[in-house]
Amino acid sequence: MTDDMQNLSPEKFTFATDRDKRHDRPPETPPRGYFADAMYRFTRNKSSVVAAFIILILVLYALLVPLFCENTYTRSLTDTLTLSYAKLPPKAPVPLPLMDGCSDKTVNASGYAALRAIAEETGVDPVVRVYTAGRQDTSGGKKTVYYDVRIDNYLAMGMMLLTLTPAQYESLQAWQDETGIQVIYPAVKDAKQTDANIWYQADKKGAAKLDKEGNLVPAYKEAAAGDESYHSLRIAADDDPEHPLAYARVTGTSSARSYVVRVSKAAYFRYRYGFEPCFLFGTNDKGQDIFTRLAHGARFSFLLAIGISAINLMIGALYGAIEGYYGGAVDLAMERVSDVLSGVPFMVVTTLFQLHLASRVGVVPALLFAFVLTGWIGMASTVRMQFYRFKGQEYVLAARTMGAGDSRIMFGHIFPNAIGTIITSCVLSIPGVIFSESSLTYLGIINLESSSMTSVGTMLAGGKAYLSTDPYIIFFPALFIALLEISFNLFGNGLRDAFNPSLRGTEE
C-alpha cells in the first residue's frame, strides 16, 4: 500500500444505502429479431422506400386495372369501330395539360369544311382553336388554301356508314328515343363509306360550296341544317311511305333485309359501349386502349418474372446447397455442368426453342423453358458461396456433434442464415427477366401478341413505328419499364444492405 492509502481518513468513507446500489438494468427497448432489424435498417434507406412504393403502385396497377377497368370495348379487339379510334392521343376525364385529346394540324379548305360540317351536324365543334385561317400557299405552282387549327381528335371522328339488321336498327332507334341523343343522321344516297363525312355539296376537286352568307350548302334538297326534320331522332327508312324524308337505305329482300344508316361515331360509341370515348393513355394503331392494354401486359410480365424467379430459386438453392455443403469431388463435378450450361448463349437458346418447341407446347412454355434452362445457375452460385461461408461455423459443428443429419444442417441451420443474400438475388432477378422478355419481343424473336395476351415488350415493339408521329403509343410502355427497372435496382440495393449480417445492430 502506498503512503496516501495508509493516510486516508475514515471520515471520508460512508456506508452505501439500498438507493445507492447499482444493478444491471433490463433493456429499455424490446430486442429486435433478424427480420425486424433488417426491416428497421431498410426503412432508414429513403430511396429504397420510395422505390418500394413505386413498385407497389405498378403492381397494383397491373392487378386492379384489368379487374375494374375492363369493358366491352377493351375486349372487342376485332370490332370495326375500334379501327376508327386508332392512334388517338391521351385524353383524361377532366381537362389536363397534354392529356386533352387535342393536336395541332394543318388542313386544306376541304378538310376544314369537313370539320365545320361535323360542327353544324352534331352541334359540337371539333375545332378548339384556329391559329391561321385561309393561309395561301403558291409554292407548288397553284394556289392552295390551308388552315392551321387545333382540333379535338375525339370529336373530329365524324360519321360512318353502318349496316344493321332490323333488330339492331330498331334497338338503336329505341335508344335514341330513350336518351335523347341522336345517333343516326341523314345519309347521302349512294354514298361510299369514305364519303360518310361529306354531307355538303362539293366541286370536282372536293372543295365545299358556300352560299352568299358563307354557309355550307348541304347535299340534300329535302332538308337543310336548320330544318327540324334533319335533327329528328326517329329516322325513317326509304320504304316508309308515312315519312316525307327517308334517311336509312333498305337493302336485301323482305325476308333478309338490312338497313344502311349514317351514324355519328362518337354517339354510336356511347350507344355501343355505354361510355363516352375517353382514353387516359390514348389508343394504339389497332384502336386498343393503351391504359388497359398496358395493365394486361404488365400483369403478364410480372407473373412470368415471378414464376421464373421462383423456379430458378428452387433449382438453384438445391443445386448450390449440395455443391457448397459437400464440396470436393461433388462440387467439382457439379460446377463443370454449370460451366457447360452457362456457356450456351441465352439468345440462341430462346431462338431455337421458339423455332422448334413453341409450335408443340406454345410460345409461353417455350419461353419459360429457355429462361429456366440457364437461369438457375446464378442462384446456385450465390447459394454455394453462402454455404462455403457458413458450413464451418461453430453452430454447424455443434449441430453435427448433437447428431443432426445433413439435410437438417443444410436447410435448418445454414440456409436460414444465408436467406438475406438469397432473397436479394431473387428479387433482383425479377426485373432482369422482365427486361429480357421485353428485349426479345421488341427485337421480334418472340411474339406474344394476341387478342387475349400481350406484354410490355410487345407494346414497345408495336409503338416503335409511330415514334415520330404518335410517340405516346411507345411512351407509356417505355415509362413503365424504366420506372420498374430503376425502382427494382434501388429496392434491391436496400434489401442487400438490410440483410447484410455485418451491419446488424450498427444503426441506432
Helices and strands as residue ranges (DSSP letters): H 3-6, G 10-12, G 18-20, H 34-43, H 46-68, H 72-75, H 80-84, E 102-108, H 109-122, E 127-137, E 144-152, E 159-164, H 166-179, E 184-185, G 193-195, G 228-231, E 249-252, E 257-264, H 265-273, H 290-326, H 328-342, H 346-356, H 358-361, H 363-390, H 394-401, H 406-409, I 410-414, H 415-417, H 419-443, H 456-463, G 464-466, H 472-498, G 501-503
